[in-house]
């Protein structure tokens, strides 16, 4: 038996959406990776290769977060991130933050749009639906949030 992510990786690469999927995972897991107040003052904005751009809500927090840059990068290594940059910008909040651990999060409207558009380039209907279902399950995975909760900063 093979893991679903090992089967999906080549499909995501071929579709050119690997970075978008990684960024969605980071956004979804954000508040399980970082405790408050850090998670309330920064949020992932853009993933470019192995570098993650983080929006920070004020210059003071931007300065403060530079002291945590190494720790933040270490937490994100499992997502293929090896560097982070900060910029002042809008912070996005995950409405699933208050959910109990172990309870699946409903998909955000952004995630729903992403999943809906995901299979547009896949001609094989069963494969398209399987990819959509796997990504949807992954994005709402309570098991991943539970596992990540133990690794907070």
Backbone torsions as a table, in degrees:
resi	resn	phi	psi	omega
1	UNK	NA	134.8	-179.7
2	UNK	-108.1	150.5	177.0
3	UNK	-70.4	144.2	-178.7
4	UNK	-61.7	-37.2	-177.8
5	UNK	-66.3	-29.8	177.7
6	UNK	-71.9	-27.9	177.2
7	UNK	-81.2	-32.9	-178.1
8	UNK	-78.4	-29.1	-175.2
9	UNK	-52.3	-48.8	179.9
10	UNK	-64.4	-34.3	179.0
11	UNK	-67.0	-44.8	179.6
12	UNK	-64.2	-39.3	176.8
13	UNK	-62.2	-45.7	-178.5
14	UNK	-62.7	-35.8	179.5
15	UNK	-80.8	-11.3	179.3
16	UNK	73.7	29.9	-177.0
17	UNK	-121.4	17.3	-178.5
18	UNK	-58.6	-47.0	-178.9
19	UNK	-64.4	-38.1	179.6
20	UNK	-64.3	-39.9	178.5
21	UNK	-66.3	-43.1	178.1
22	UNK	-61.6	-43.0	179.2
23	UNK	-64.4	-40.4	177.1
24	UNK	-61.5	-41.6	177.6
25	UNK	-61.6	-44.3	179.6
26	UNK	-61.5	-47.1	179.9
27	UNK	-60.6	-42.6	-178.4
28	UNK	-65.4	-38.3	-175.8
29	UNK	-91.5	-1.2	-170.2
30	UNK	-48.7	-51.3	-173.8
31	UNK	-79.6	-6.3	171.1
32	UNK	-94.1	-19.3	177.3
33	UNK	-81.5	-37.5	-173.9
34	UNK	-127.1	132.4	176.8
35	UNK	-73.8	163.8	169.8
36	UNK	-71.6	146.2	6.7
37	UNK	-89.4	-8.3	-179.0
38	UNK	-54.0	-47.9	-175.4
39	UNK	-66.9	-19.0	179.9
40	UNK	-87.2	-14.2	-175.4
41	UNK	-113.0	-0.4	176.3
42	UNK	-144.7	151.1	175.9
43	UNK	-151.1	149.3	-179.5
44	UNK	-67.1	138.0	-177.7
45	UNK	-117.2	-50.7	-174.4
46	UNK	-148.6	138.7	176.0
47	UNK	-112.7	124.5	179.5
48	UNK	-129.0	102.5	-175.3
49	UNK	65.8	-117.1	-179.6
50	UNK	-106.2	9.9	-179.0
51	UNK	-110.1	130.8	-179.9
52	UNK	-107.0	127.2	174.8
53	UNK	-91.7	125.6	-178.4
54	UNK	-111.2	128.1	172.3
55	UNK	-80.3	138.6	179.1
56	UNK	-126.1	141.2	-171.3
57	UNK	-81.5	-8.1	178.2
58	UNK	-159.0	157.4	176.9
59	UNK	-61.6	-34.8	179.7
60	UNK	-63.0	-45.7	178.4
61	UNK	-67.8	-34.5	177.6
62	UNK	-60.3	-45.6	177.9
63	UNK	-62.7	-45.4	-179.1
64	UNK	-61.1	-41.4	-177.0
65	UNK	-68.5	-21.9	177.3
66	UNK	-61.4	-28.3	177.5
67	UNK	-71.1	-21.8	-178.5
68	UNK	-102.9	4.8	-173.8
69	UNK	-53.7	-45.4	-179.3
70	UNK	-63.5	-44.0	179.3
71	UNK	-65.8	-40.2	179.1
72	UNK	-62.7	-46.8	179.7
73	UNK	-61.0	-41.8	179.4
74	UNK	-60.5	-41.4	179.0
75	UNK	-63.7	-30.5	-174.7
76	UNK	-93.7	-0.6	-179.3
77	UNK	-56.7	-38.0	179.8
78	UNK	-64.3	-13.0	178.2
79	UNK	-102.4	9.7	179.3
80	UNK	81.0	19.0	-179.6
81	UNK	-98.0	129.7	178.4
82	UNK	-119.2	-0.7	177.4
83	UNK	-158.4	151.4	177.0
84	UNK	-130.7	149.1	173.1
85	UNK	-126.8	151.4	179.1
86	UNK	-114.2	145.2	170.9
87	UNK	-147.2	153.4	177.3
88	UNK	-75.1	129.1	-178.3
89	UNK	-172.7	-176.1	-177.9
90	UNK	-73.4	135.0	178.7
91	UNK	-97.1	131.1	176.4
92	UNK	-98.5	142.1	-179.5
93	UNK	-110.1	141.9	177.8
94	UNK	-95.4	117.2	-177.9
95	UNK	-67.5	-10.6	-179.0
96	UNK	-89.3	0.0	-176.5
97	UNK	-56.5	-35.7	-175.6
98	UNK	-86.1	-7.5	179.3
99	UNK	-60.8	149.9	173.6
100	UNK	-64.7	144.1	173.8
101	UNK	-65.0	136.4	-178.9
102	UNK	98.5	-9.9	178.1
103	UNK	-103.5	123.5	-177.8
104	UNK	-60.6	141.5	176.5
105	UNK	-82.7	138.8	170.6
106	UNK	-69.3	150.8	179.9
107	UNK	-71.0	142.8	175.2
108	UNK	-72.6	162.0	175.5
109	UNK	-56.9	-36.5	177.5
110	UNK	-62.5	-44.5	178.5
111	UNK	-65.5	-39.7	179.2
112	UNK	-62.2	-42.7	176.9
113	UNK	-62.6	-42.9	-179.8
114	UNK	-59.9	-48.1	-179.3
115	UNK	-64.5	-41.3	-179.7
116	UNK	-61.9	-39.2	-178.5
117	UNK	-83.0	-14.2	-172.3
118	UNK	-55.7	-45.6	-172.7
119	UNK	-92.9	9.8	-174.7
120	UNK	-59.6	-26.7	-179.4
121	UNK	-93.8	-3.1	-178.4
122	UNK	-96.3	116.5	-177.3
123	UNK	-77.0	-34.5	-178.1
124	UNK	-72.5	110.2	-175.8
125	UNK	-56.0	-50.2	179.8
126	UNK	-61.5	-39.1	178.4
127	UNK	-65.7	-43.5	179.6
128	UNK	-58.3	-46.7	-179.1
129	UNK	-67.5	-36.6	178.9
130	UNK	-65.5	-41.7	178.7
131	UNK	-64.4	-46.9	179.7
132	UNK	-59.4	-45.6	-178.3
133	UNK	-64.0	-42.1	-179.4
134	UNK	-65.5	-43.1	-180.0
135	UNK	-67.7	-41.7	177.8
136	UNK	-60.3	-44.0	178.9
137	UNK	-63.8	-41.6	-179.9
138	UNK	-64.0	-43.3	-178.7
139	UNK	-65.7	-28.8	-178.9
140	UNK	-103.1	10.0	-174.1
141	UNK	-60.6	118.6	175.1
142	UNK	-77.3	-30.1	-178.7
143	UNK	-62.3	-40.1	179.9
144	UNK	-66.9	-41.7	178.0
145	UNK	-62.2	-40.1	-179.7
146	UNK	-63.3	-46.0	-179.0
147	UNK	-64.7	-40.9	-177.5
148	UNK	-73.8	-23.1	-178.1
149	UNK	-62.1	-26.7	-179.9
150	UNK	-76.4	-11.0	-174.9
151	UNK	-110.8	30.4	-178.3
152	UNK	-69.1	152.4	179.7
153	UNK	-71.9	NA	NA
